[in-house]
Amino acid sequence: AWVASACAGGAGGIGVWHYRPSAGCTQRQGGTWVLYAHGNGETRAWGPAARKLLHLAGECMHAVSFDPRGFGDSDGVPSEQGVLDDGWRVLEWVAGQGPSSVLLIGHSLGAAVAVGIAARLCEEAAAPAVSLLLEGAFTSIPDTPAEWLSLAPHTAERVRAVLQTAPRFASVERVRHGGQHGGQTGRQGGLCSVASLLVVHGVRDWVVSQALGRRLYEEARGGVERSAHISVDGASHEYALLSLLQRRDARMS
């Protein structure tokens, strides 16, 4: 079952859902907590996101999803720094629940939010240490359409002009250097507070190229003790992680 609540963010209220471990779980407090950041054009009520979190709650984890400012029922207008700040506020709330470990999961734009949170943990030498799972991740927003522009050369210059003023969400810079903006002072790279890293990408992802997810993984893996990259056959941008979870269950049944 999930419980609706709200955190106080810089722009007002942040809508939050907390999926509690299933009734049969012996560990109802503490344990592993998951913080899930969804993608652009989605909310915490988006079907695939909810199914992932229900699945994790069924594995006796606490799972928390949120809508940053300007998404869903949260207050405010979205901006890169504002969205990152809201993710940090929710992580602070999760850390206050006394988890034994925290897993940050980010999908698409949410992957950039998860990387930004992890980089800030490193920058501020803050607790807790986390594990990081990125699904359909990109290196930065300006990099995302690069491969597709070659298919429509007449629109390439127009798209590039628009991207000059778009939020960058430059995850590749954050994993290299740390800092909320990337390129700032960091220690031991931007993921020094990350215990393990998993990057998952659907082979049939036509939104974010697999090459970008692989590039981000290669940049990040050197600063993390345990890391892996998984390409999920047949999976699209939205369903890579869910497909992976379902296939694992099928193998175990």
TORKOL-4160 file (C-alpha; in steps of 0.2 Angstrom, whole numbers, padded with zeros to 4 digits, m for minus):
253
<pt num="1" X="0000" Y="0000" Z="0000"/>
<pt num="2" X="0006" Y="0018" Z="m0003"/>
<pt num="3" X="0003" Y="0033" Z="0008"/>
<pt num="4" X="0002" Y="0051" Z="0001"/>
<pt num="5" X="0012" Y="0064" Z="0010"/>
<pt num="6" X="0021" Y="0080" Z="0006"/>
<pt num="7" X="0038" Y="0088" Z="0009"/>
<pt num="8" X="0041" Y="0106" Z="0010"/>
<pt num="9" X="0051" Y="0112" Z="m0005"/>
<pt num="10" X="0059" Y="0129" Z="m0010"/>
<pt num="11" X="0043" Y="0132" Z="m0021"/>
<pt num="12" X="0030" Y="0125" Z="m0009"/>
<pt num="13" X="0024" Y="0108" Z="m0007"/>
<pt num="14" X="0032" Y="0093" Z="m0015"/>
<pt num="15" X="0019" Y="0078" Z="m0018"/>
<pt num="16" X="0026" Y="0062" Z="m0012"/>
<pt num="17" X="0020" Y="0044" Z="m0012"/>
<pt num="18" X="0028" Y="0031" Z="0000"/>
<pt num="19" X="0025" Y="0013" Z="m0004"/>
<pt num="20" X="0027" Y="0003" Z="0012"/>
<pt num="21" X="0034" Y="m0015" Z="0012"/>
<pt num="22" X="0021" Y="m0028" Z="0009"/>
<pt num="23" X="0012" Y="m0035" Z="0024"/>
<pt num="24" X="0021" Y="m0051" Z="0024"/>
<pt num="25" X="0038" Y="m0043" Z="0026"/>
<pt num="26" X="0046" Y="m0045" Z="0043"/>
<pt num="27" X="0057" Y="m0029" Z="0041"/>
<pt num="28" X="0044" Y="m0014" Z="0042"/>
<pt num="29" X="0056" Y="0000" Z="0048"/>
<pt num="30" X="0073" Y="0004" Z="0043"/>
<pt num="31" X="0080" Y="m0008" Z="0030"/>
<pt num="32" X="0082" Y="m0002" Z="0012"/>
<pt num="33" X="0073" Y="0013" Z="0006"/>
<pt num="34" X="0071" Y="0017" Z="m0013"/>
<pt num="35" X="0070" Y="0035" Z="m0019"/>
<pt num="36" X="0063" Y="0036" Z="m0037"/>
<pt num="37" X="0065" Y="0051" Z="m0049"/>
<pt num="38" X="0053" Y="0050" Z="m0064"/>
<pt num="39" X="0056" Y="0057" Z="m0081"/>
<pt num="40" X="0050" Y="0072" Z="m0091"/>
<pt num="41" X="0032" Y="0073" Z="m0095"/>
<pt num="42" X="0028" Y="0060" Z="m0082"/>
<pt num="43" X="0021" Y="0061" Z="m0064"/>
<pt num="44" X="0023" Y="0049" Z="m0049"/>
<pt num="45" X="0006" Y="0042" Z="m0054"/>
<pt num="46" X="0013" Y="0036" Z="m0071"/>
<pt num="47" X="0009" Y="0018" Z="m0074"/>
<pt num="48" X="0026" Y="0010" Z="m0077"/>
<pt num="49" X="0034" Y="0020" Z="m0062"/>
<pt num="50" X="0020" Y="0015" Z="m0050"/>
<pt num="51" X="0023" Y="m0004" Z="m0056"/>
<pt num="52" X="0041" Y="m0003" Z="m0052"/>
<pt num="53" X="0039" Y="0004" Z="m0035"/>
<pt num="54" X="0025" Y="m0009" Z="m0031"/>
<pt num="55" X="0037" Y="m0022" Z="m0036"/>
<pt num="56" X="0051" Y="m0016" Z="m0025"/>
<pt num="57" X="0039" Y="m0014" Z="m0010"/>
<pt num="58" X="0034" Y="m0032" Z="m0013"/>
<pt num="59" X="0053" Y="m0036" Z="m0010"/>
<pt num="60" X="0052" Y="m0028" Z="0007"/>
<pt num="61" X="0059" Y="m0011" Z="0003"/>
<pt num="62" X="0052" Y="0006" Z="0007"/>
<pt num="63" X="0049" Y="0015" Z="m0010"/>
<pt num="64" X="0047" Y="0034" Z="m0012"/>
<pt num="65" X="0042" Y="0043" Z="m0027"/>
<pt num="66" X="0040" Y="0062" Z="m0029"/>
<pt num="67" X="0034" Y="0075" Z="m0041"/>
<pt num="68" X="0047" Y="0090" Z="m0041"/>
<pt num="69" X="0041" Y="0107" Z="m0043"/>
<pt num="70" X="0030" Y="0110" Z="m0058"/>
<pt num="71" X="0026" Y="0091" Z="m0060"/>
<pt num="72" X="0010" Y="0083" Z="m0055"/>
<pt num="73" X="0002" Y="0091" Z="m0040"/>
<pt num="74" X="0018" Y="0100" Z="m0033"/>
<pt num="75" X="0019" Y="0118" Z="m0032"/>
<pt num="76" X="0030" Y="0130" Z="m0042"/>
<pt num="77" X="0038" Y="0131" Z="m0060"/>
<pt num="78" X="0051" Y="0118" Z="m0065"/>
<pt num="79" X="0069" Y="0123" Z="m0067"/>
<pt num="80" X="0085" Y="0113" Z="m0067"/>
<pt num="81" X="0091" Y="0119" Z="m0050"/>
<pt num="82" X="0074" Y="0119" Z="m0043"/>
<pt num="83" X="0071" Y="0101" Z="m0048"/>
<pt num="84" X="0088" Y="0095" Z="m0041"/>
<pt num="85" X="0084" Y="0105" Z="m0024"/>
<pt num="86" X="0067" Y="0096" Z="m0023"/>
<pt num="87" X="0075" Y="0079" Z="m0025"/>
<pt num="88" X="0088" Y="0084" Z="m0011"/>
<pt num="89" X="0074" Y="0088" Z="0000"/>
<pt num="90" X="0065" Y="0072" Z="m0002"/>
<pt num="91" X="0082" Y="0063" Z="0001"/>
<pt num="92" X="0084" Y="0072" Z="0017"/>
<pt num="93" X="0067" Y="0066" Z="0022"/>
<pt num="94" X="0071" Y="0048" Z="0018"/>
<pt num="95" X="0088" Y="0049" Z="0027"/>
<pt num="96" X="0078" Y="0055" Z="0042"/>
<pt num="97" X="0068" Y="0038" Z="0043"/>
<pt num="98" X="0084" Y="0029" Z="0048"/>
<pt num="99" X="0087" Y="0018" Z="0033"/>
<pt num="100" X="0100" Y="0005" Z="0033"/>
<pt num="101" X="0104" Y="0009" Z="0015"/>
<pt num="102" X="0097" Y="0020" Z="0001"/>
<pt num="103" X="0094" Y="0016" Z="m0018"/>
<pt num="104" X="0092" Y="0031" Z="m0029"/>
<pt num="105" X="0083" Y="0026" Z="m0045"/>
<pt num="106" X="0081" Y="0038" Z="m0059"/>
<pt num="107" X="0073" Y="0036" Z="m0076"/>
<pt num="108" X="0077" Y="0047" Z="m0091"/>
<pt num="109" X="0077" Y="0065" Z="m0084"/>
<pt num="110" X="0075" Y="0058" Z="m0067"/>
<pt num="111" X="0092" Y="0049" Z="m0070"/>
<pt num="112" X="0100" Y="0066" Z="m0071"/>
<pt num="113" X="0091" Y="0071" Z="m0055"/>
<pt num="114" X="0098" Y="0055" Z="m0046"/>
<pt num="115" X="0115" Y="0059" Z="m0052"/>
<pt num="116" X="0114" Y="0077" Z="m0046"/>
<pt num="117" X="0108" Y="0071" Z="m0029"/>
<pt num="118" X="0123" Y="0059" Z="m0028"/>
<pt num="119" X="0135" Y="0072" Z="m0033"/>
<pt num="120" X="0129" Y="0084" Z="m0020"/>
<pt num="121" X="0131" Y="0070" Z="m0007"/>
<pt num="122" X="0149" Y="0069" Z="m0012"/>
<pt num="123" X="0152" Y="0088" Z="m0012"/>
<pt num="124" X="0144" Y="0090" Z="0005"/>
<pt num="125" X="0151" Y="0074" Z="0013"/>
<pt num="126" X="0134" Y="0070" Z="0018"/>
<pt num="127" X="0126" Y="0054" Z="0024"/>
<pt num="128" X="0119" Y="0042" Z="0018"/>
<pt num="129" X="0130" Y="0033" Z="0006"/>
<pt num="130" X="0119" Y="0027" Z="m0008"/>
<pt num="131" X="0118" Y="0015" Z="m0023"/>
<pt num="132" X="0113" Y="0022" Z="m0040"/>
<pt num="133" X="0102" Y="0014" Z="m0053"/>
<pt num="134" X="0100" Y="0024" Z="m0069"/>
<pt num="135" X="0087" Y="0019" Z="m0083"/>
<pt num="136" X="0087" Y="0027" Z="m0100"/>
<pt num="137" X="0100" Y="0039" Z="m0094"/>
<pt num="138" X="0109" Y="0053" Z="m0105"/>
<pt num="139" X="0125" Y="0062" Z="m0104"/>
<pt num="140" X="0117" Y="0079" Z="m0105"/>
<pt num="141" X="0101" Y="0086" Z="m0113"/>
<pt num="142" X="0110" Y="0095" Z="m0128"/>
<pt num="143" X="0118" Y="0078" Z="m0132"/>
<pt num="144" X="0102" Y="0069" Z="m0133"/>
<pt num="145" X="0095" Y="0073" Z="m0150"/>
<pt num="146" X="0113" Y="0072" Z="m0159"/>
<pt num="147" X="0110" Y="0055" Z="m0167"/>
<pt num="148" X="0092" Y="0059" Z="m0172"/>
<pt num="149" X="0097" Y="0076" Z="m0180"/>
<pt num="150" X="0106" Y="0067" Z="m0194"/>
<pt num="151" X="0089" Y="0060" Z="m0199"/>
<pt num="152" X="0081" Y="0077" Z="m0201"/>
<pt num="153" X="0096" Y="0089" Z="m0207"/>
<pt num="154" X="0084" Y="0103" Z="m0211"/>
<pt num="155" X="0078" Y="0105" Z="m0193"/>
<pt num="156" X="0095" Y="0102" Z="m0185"/>
<pt num="157" X="0100" Y="0121" Z="m0184"/>
<pt num="158" X="0083" Y="0125" Z="m0177"/>
<pt num="159" X="0084" Y="0112" Z="m0163"/>
<pt num="160" X="0102" Y="0116" Z="m0159"/>
<pt num="161" X="0097" Y="0135" Z="m0157"/>
<pt num="162" X="0083" Y="0129" Z="m0145"/>
<pt num="163" X="0095" Y="0118" Z="m0135"/>
<pt num="164" X="0106" Y="0133" Z="m0132"/>
<pt num="165" X="0093" Y="0140" Z="m0119"/>
<pt num="166" X="0087" Y="0123" Z="m0112"/>
<pt num="167" X="0092" Y="0116" Z="m0095"/>
<pt num="168" X="0108" Y="0106" Z="m0098"/>
<pt num="169" X="0106" Y="0092" Z="m0084"/>
<pt num="170" X="0124" Y="0088" Z="m0088"/>
<pt num="171" X="0126" Y="0072" Z="m0079"/>
<pt num="172" X="0142" Y="0068" Z="m0087"/>
<pt num="173" X="0150" Y="0083" Z="m0080"/>
<pt num="174" X="0143" Y="0079" Z="m0063"/>
<pt num="175" X="0150" Y="0061" Z="m0062"/>
<pt num="176" X="0167" Y="0068" Z="m0067"/>
<pt num="177" X="0168" Y="0083" Z="m0056"/>
<pt num="178" X="0154" Y="0083" Z="m0043"/>
<pt num="179" X="0145" Y="0099" Z="m0038"/>
<pt num="180" X="0127" Y="0103" Z="m0041"/>
<pt num="181" X="0131" Y="0111" Z="m0058"/>
<pt num="182" X="0146" Y="0100" Z="m0063"/>
<pt num="183" X="0163" Y="0107" Z="m0065"/>
<pt num="184" X="0164" Y="0113" Z="m0047"/>
<pt num="185" X="0175" Y="0107" Z="m0034"/>
<pt num="186" X="0172" Y="0088" Z="m0030"/>
<pt num="187" X="0182" Y="0075" Z="m0021"/>
<pt num="188" X="0187" Y="0058" Z="m0028"/>
<pt num="189" X="0175" Y="0062" Z="m0043"/>
<pt num="190" X="0157" Y="0066" Z="m0042"/>
<pt num="191" X="0151" Y="0049" Z="m0036"/>
<pt num="192" X="0162" Y="0047" Z="m0021"/>
<pt num="193" X="0146" Y="0043" Z="m0010"/>
<pt num="194" X="0140" Y="0030" Z="m0022"/>
<pt num="195" X="0143" Y="0012" Z="m0016"/>
<pt num="196" X="0137" Y="0004" Z="m0032"/>
<pt num="197" X="0131" Y="0009" Z="m0049"/>
<pt num="198" X="0119" Y="0000" Z="m0062"/>
<pt num="199" X="0115" Y="0008" Z="m0078"/>
<pt num="200" X="0100" Y="0000" Z="m0088"/>
<pt num="201" X="0095" Y="0004" Z="m0106"/>
<pt num="202" X="0082" Y="m0004" Z="m0117"/>
<pt num="203" X="0089" Y="m0010" Z="m0134"/>
<pt num="204" X="0073" Y="m0003" Z="m0142"/>
<pt num="205" X="0075" Y="0015" Z="m0134"/>
<pt num="206" X="0071" Y="0027" Z="m0148"/>
<pt num="207" X="0071" Y="0042" Z="m0136"/>
<pt num="208" X="0088" Y="0041" Z="m0128"/>
<pt num="209" X="0102" Y="0033" Z="m0138"/>
<pt num="210" X="0110" Y="0018" Z="m0129"/>
<pt num="211" X="0127" Y="0026" Z="m0134"/>
<pt num="212" X="0123" Y="0040" Z="m0122"/>
<pt num="213" X="0119" Y="0029" Z="m0108"/>
<pt num="214" X="0135" Y="0018" Z="m0111"/>
<pt num="215" X="0145" Y="0034" Z="m0112"/>
<pt num="216" X="0139" Y="0040" Z="m0095"/>
<pt num="217" X="0142" Y="0023" Z="m0088"/>
<pt num="218" X="0160" Y="0023" Z="m0094"/>
<pt num="219" X="0163" Y="0040" Z="m0087"/>
<pt num="220" X="0155" Y="0036" Z="m0070"/>
<pt num="221" X="0162" Y="0018" Z="m0067"/>
<pt num="222" X="0179" Y="0023" Z="m0062"/>
<pt num="223" X="0173" Y="0032" Z="m0046"/>
<pt num="224" X="0163" Y="0018" Z="m0040"/>
<pt num="225" X="0168" Y="0001" Z="m0032"/>
<pt num="226" X="0155" Y="m0010" Z="m0040"/>
<pt num="227" X="0147" Y="m0006" Z="m0057"/>
<pt num="228" X="0137" Y="m0014" Z="m0071"/>
<pt num="229" X="0129" Y="m0009" Z="m0087"/>
<pt num="230" X="0114" Y="m0020" Z="m0094"/>
<pt num="231" X="0106" Y="m0018" Z="m0111"/>
<pt num="232" X="0088" Y="m0026" Z="m0110"/>
<pt num="233" X="0083" Y="m0034" Z="m0126"/>
<pt num="234" X="0066" Y="m0029" Z="m0133"/>
<pt num="235" X="0064" Y="m0015" Z="m0121"/>
<pt num="236" X="0059" Y="0003" Z="m0125"/>
<pt num="237" X="0064" Y="0019" Z="m0116"/>
<pt num="238" X="0050" Y="0017" Z="m0103"/>
<pt num="239" X="0051" Y="m0001" Z="m0099"/>
<pt num="240" X="0069" Y="m0007" Z="m0097"/>
<pt num="241" X="0070" Y="m0009" Z="m0078"/>
<pt num="242" X="0052" Y="m0016" Z="m0077"/>
<pt num="243" X="0056" Y="m0029" Z="m0090"/>
<pt num="244" X="0072" Y="m0033" Z="m0081"/>
<pt num="245" X="0062" Y="m0036" Z="m0065"/>
<pt num="246" X="0049" Y="m0046" Z="m0073"/>
<pt num="247" X="0061" Y="m0057" Z="m0082"/>
<pt num="248" X="0071" Y="m0060" Z="m0066"/>
<pt num="249" X="0055" Y="m0065" Z="m0057"/>
<pt num="250" X="0050" Y="m0077" Z="m0071"/>
<pt num="251" X="0067" Y="m0085" Z="m0070"/>
<pt num="252" X="0065" Y="m0088" Z="m0051"/>
<pt num="253" X="0048" Y="m0095" Z="m0052"/>
